[in-house]
Amino acid sequence: MQKKVSRLNKPLNGQIIIPADKSISHRAVMFSALAKGKSIIRNFSDGQDPLTTLKIFNQLGVESEIKGNEIVIKSNGILKQSATHLDCGNSGTTMRLISGILAGQKFDSVLIGDESLSKRPMKRIIEPLTQMGAIIESNEYKAPLKITGQDLHAIDYISQIASAQVKSCILLAGLGINDGSTSVTEPHLSRNHTELMLKAMGANITTNGTKVSIQKSELAPIEIDICGDISSAAYFIVATLIVPNSKVILKNVGLNPTRTGILDVAQKMGANIQILDGKEVCGEKVGDIQIEYSQLKGCEISGEIIPRLIDEIPVIAVLATQAQGTTIIKDAQDLRNKESDRITAVVTELKKLGANIEETPDGMVICGRDKLLGGCEVETYHDHRLAMSLYVAGLICEKEILINGFEWVDISFPTFEELFISLNK
């Protein structure tokens, strides 16, 4: 699918409600499936990836009923073997987290994915699970994954990368181990939705700095209202900051400190951003974000903040093209292992638009402030975040751009363009 995007001739203005957080939606389904009883999940994400997770747990014997954007899940806490392969589609979160759950079951499973997911690295979860006693066959550490259910044993794992998916996979495997405590220590703190939700459901889980430990636990069912996804909000934050005279309020957005790196970076660059009506819902910080068009300056983005904004770096690169001076992004080499090699992809496509941007081994260097010229076709590489970032860039290009493969936006954000149009009426 091709999408034409033209320069906006008037500001973005108004209020919108950001769709539900995908990370929390995935976990709400998975953890409810492991609990005994009825769980109610309100404001569930309508992105393809969380729906893929729900479908897989249906295959594993968990009952669910969808009522609008509310899901009722009934489970006895025991999963059943699927008669067919478990198709994770494009969702790395689904494949990596479910691997931790399935490794300790009393049955075997095969996880498959689409062409993009089948190229992504799974060694990062296979190695710690194998240390726990799991038996996993793979295609050179890539999907498909054949998991032979085993009794696992606890480990203390020192992770070389800060990854919520790796951490969650190990903790979910440790959840069912009879003896001992399983722990994961990261170099920097990654997003902690897993820890917060498991604790809310009664798990025996403790945190100490960047170390998280879990012991065998029975989970209680939950009722949860899922907040808006700050990764989805990021595109509206950046667009408002770079489209002249814009002012937008984003309602009910998750403000978990492990996810708000983009707000910290934007404010460091001089952005006019305010948090309104802050509160806490089910252990997660939530609030409204007010953004106004701002004059920005470049900065360095590196170190411990990277895990807090790793998914937002493509659109942050767009933001940096409109900041005075140089923006340097470092320590982001894990971007090469996403739906695309996001470092190469972002640099290649923004260069087409006229950005002064260069690739480095672990990030990129962007020199602004540049007019983006447009007047060309750009590629998405089957990557929803790149597609949305290029759309935002197109809003300030001098000439119309054509985005190839724009349908990948539906993976995470089906109403993306509709919400943008509502702010530009």
N, C-alpha and C positions, 0 to 999 in steps of 0.2 A: 504494500500500500504506500502510495506517495502522498505527502502532505505539503501543500504550499503554505509558506509563512511569510507575511509581509510586515514591514515596519508599522508600528502603531502610530496613528495620527492624533491620539489623545491619551491622557494618563489612565492608569489602572486605579480604580476607585471603588470602595465598598467593603462589604464583609462577606466571607465565605466560611463554610464549615469544612474542614479538612477531613478526608476519608480516614477510616480506622487504621490504626497502626498494624502493619503486617507482621512485625516481629512478635507482638503480643498476641495477635490473632492465631498465628501458628501454635504458640505455646499454650494458649487457652484450650485449643482442641486436643493437643497431645496430652496435657496434664489431666484434663477432664476425663480422657479415655482411660487413664491409669487410676482414677479415683473410683470409689464405690458409691453409686448413687446418681442423682440427677444434678447436672450443672447447667446454668443458664449463662449464655454469652451474648451480651447486647452490643450492638454497633460492630458487628463482625465485618472484617474487610471483604469487599467484593472483588478483590484482585484474584487473578487465576492461581497464584501460588498458594495462598491460604486455603482456597477451595480444593486444590490438589491434596493438601494435607488432610482435609476433612474426608475426601473420597478414599484415601488410603486407610484411614481408621475405620471407615465403613466396611472396607474389605477385610479388616482385621476383627470384625465382629462387633463393633461399637455402633449403637443405635443413635441416630441424630434426626432432628426435625428442624427444618428451616422455616421461620415465620418472619418474612421481611428480612431485616438485617439482624434478627435475633435467632440464635441457634440453641436448641435444647439437646443436651447430650446425656444419654443414659448408658451406664456401664457398670459391670460388676467388678471392674478392675483387672479382669483377666482377658488377654488378647487371644485370638484364635488364628491359626494358620490360614493364609490366603490361598485360594485355589489357583490364582494367577499371579504373575509378576506385579510388583508394586511400582507403578509408573509415577515418578516424581516430577515429570514434565521438565520445566526450566528452573525448578526451585532447589537451589543448593541448601537452603535452610532445612527443607523437608528431608532431603537425603542424609544430611550430616546428623541432624538431631535424631531422626528415626533409627539410624544405625545404632546409636547408643541404647535405644529402647529394645531393639530386636536382638542385639548380640547376646542378651541374657535370657531370652525366651526358651521354651522347651520345644520349639519348632524351627524349621528353616525358612528363609525368605530370600527373594531375589529383588533387588532394587535396580530399576532402570531409569533412564532419563532421555530427554531429547538430545539432538546433536550438540547443542551448546553445553548442556550439563555434563554430557559424556566426555567432554574435554577438560573438565575442571578437576583440580587435584583433590584426591581423597586420602592421600598418604597421611595427611595431618590428623585424620581421625582413625585410620586403620592402625597406625603404629601404637597409639595409647590403648586402643581397644584390644589389640593383640597382646600387649603387656598385661592386660587384665584377664587373658585366657581366651579371648574371642577367636573364632575361626572365620576369616573373611577372605574369599577369593575375589580377585579383581583383574581388570585389564590394565596391567602395569600401573596400579594404584589409581585407576579411573573406573567409572561405571561401565558396565553393570557390576554390582556388588552381590556376591552370593554369600549370605550370612548363615552359618550353621549354629543354631542355638546351643549355648553352653552355660554351665555354672561359671560365673566369673569371680575373680578375687579383687580385693581393694588394692589401689596403688596411690602413691604420692607422685603426681605428674608435674614436671616443670616444663611448661610450654615455651617454645622459642618465639611464638607470635602471640599477640593479644587478639584473640578471636573468640567472640561470643559463641560461635557455632562449635568450635573445638571444646570450649569449656562446658557448654551445655550437653554435648554428646557424652562426655566423660561423666558428668554429674548424673545424667539420666541412666547411664549404665550402673553407676554406684548406688542408685536408689533402690535396686533390688538385691544387693549383695548382703548375705546374712551376717557375715562377720567382718568387722573392721570398718575403718573410715576411709573413704576415697577423697582425695584432695587434688585440686588443680591450682598451680601458681603461675601467673602471667607476668610478663615484663612490664606491662602497663594494664590498667583496668579497662576491660572491654565492657560493652553494654551489659547490664545486670538484670534484665527482665526475668530471666530464668530464676535467679536467686530470690527476687522479690515475690514472684508468683508461687514458687515452691514453698517458701516460708509462710505465705498467706494460706496455703492449703495444708499446713501442719507438718511439713517435712522437717526432719532433723538436720538442719543446714546452718552452718556458721561461716562468717566471713571475717578475715583479718588482713586488712590491706588488700593486696592483690591475690591472696590465697583464699580459696573457697573449699569447704569440706562438707561431705554429706555422708550420712549413715542410712541403713535400711529404714524406710519410712512407708507408712500407709497414708495416702493422700485423701483428704476430705473434699467432697464436691464444692464448687464455688458458684457464686453469682458475680459476674464481672461486667463492668461497663468499660469498653475499650476506648481509649482516647484517640485523638487524631494523630496521624503519623508525621513526625517532624521531618522525616526524609521526603515525604510528599510536600510538606509545607515549604521545603527549601527552594523549590522552583518559583514559588510566589514571593518568597522573601527576596531572592535575587532579582526577579523581574521588577518588583516594586522599587528596589534600590537603584536600578539602572534606567528605568523608563521615566523621563523627566516629569516632575510634578505629581507623581503617583503617591497615594496613601491608601493602605489596605489594612484591615484587621482580620486575622486568621483565628477562628474560634475553636476552643476546646482542643488545643494541641498538647501532646505529651512533652513534658519538660524534664524528663529523666536526665540528671546531670551527666550520665554516661553517653548521652545522645546529642547534647546541645553544643557541640563544638562549633557548628556553623554560626550560632549566635555569637559566641565568643570571638570568632574570627571576624565576622562582619562588624562587630562593635570595635574591635581593634583597628579595623580599616576606616573607622569613622562613621559607621552606619547609625542612623537614627532609629533605634528599635526600643520598644518598651513592652514589658510584660504586664498585662492587666488581669485582674480577677484570678490570681494564683491560688491553687488549692491542691489537696491530695485526694486521689481516688484509687482505692484498692492498692495502696502502697506506692502509686505512681504520681509524681508531680504533674499537674495539668494547669494550663492557663490560656489566655488569649494573647496573641502577639500583634502589636501594632507596629507597622513599618512605614517609613516615609522615604521618598527619593532623597539620596544623599550624595555629597561629594566625598569620594573615597580615596584612600592612599594605600599603596602596596605594603605588604608585610611578609614575614617568614612564617610558614606553617610547617611544624615539624615536631618530632618527639612524642610525648605522651598524649597530645591532643589528637593525633592521627586516628586512633581507634574510635574516637568520639565523633568523627566526621568522615570516615572512610567512604561511605556511600555517596556523600555530598560533594566529593572533590571534583567530579566533572562540571557541576554547575558553579562551584566556587571558582573554577578556571574561567568560566564565562564572566563572573563577577570581577575577577582580577583584570580582565581586559579593559575594564572601565575604571580602574583605580590608577591614580597618578603614581608613577614610579614602578618599581620592580616587586613582584610577588614571587617568592621561592617556596615551592612545595617539596619537602624532603621526607624520607623515612616511610614512603608510601608504596614500597615495592610490591606489596600484596595486591595492589590494583591490577597487576598483570595477571592475576588468577581469578578475575571476576568473569562475568558473562562474556566479556571481551578482554583483551589486553587494554585496559582503560587508559593507561598512560599513552601508549602509541596511538590509540583511537582518538582520544581527546585532542592531542597535539596535531594529528593529521587533519582532522576535520575543522578545527578552529583556524588552522593555517589557511585552509581553503577560503574561509570567510574574511581573511585579512588580518588575523591576530598575529602579534609578534610573540610567538611562543616556541620554546625549544624543549625537547625531551631530555631527561637525565635518567640514569639507571634506576633511581628510586623516586622519581617525581618529574617536575617540570619547572621551567622558569618563564614567567609571563611579564612582558614589559608593556605598560599602559601609559597614558590612556589612549587607546586607538579607536578610530572609527572602523566598525566592521562593515565591509563592503557588500558581501553577499553576492547575489547574481550567479549562483552556482548550485549544483547538486551536492548533497552530503549524505554520508552513509551512517547507519546505526549499528552495524555489526551484530545484529540480533540482540541488542542491549537496550533495555527499556530506559535506563538512566541516561545513557548517551542521547537517545531519541528526545527525551524531555529537555535535556540541557541545550541541545541544538535548537529546539523550538524557542526556548527563552532567548537564545542568541539571535534568532531570526526576528524577534520583536524590535530589535534596534539596528538591524542591518539596513544599509542604504538601499539595497535592491532586494527583491524577493528571493527566497531560497526554496529549494525543493528537497525535502527529507525523504530518502528512500527507506522502506522498512519501518514506517511509523507505527504499524500495527503492534509492535512489541511493547508499546506503552500500556496496552491492555493487561500485560503481565502483572502490573502493580497498581495501575491508576486509570481505570476505564473512563472516568469522568474528567480527566485532565484538561482537555481542550474546552469542554463545556464550561468549566469553572473560570477559565481564562476569559472566555467570551462574556460571561456574566459580569466581569469586572471592567469591561471595556465598552459597555453599552452607551 
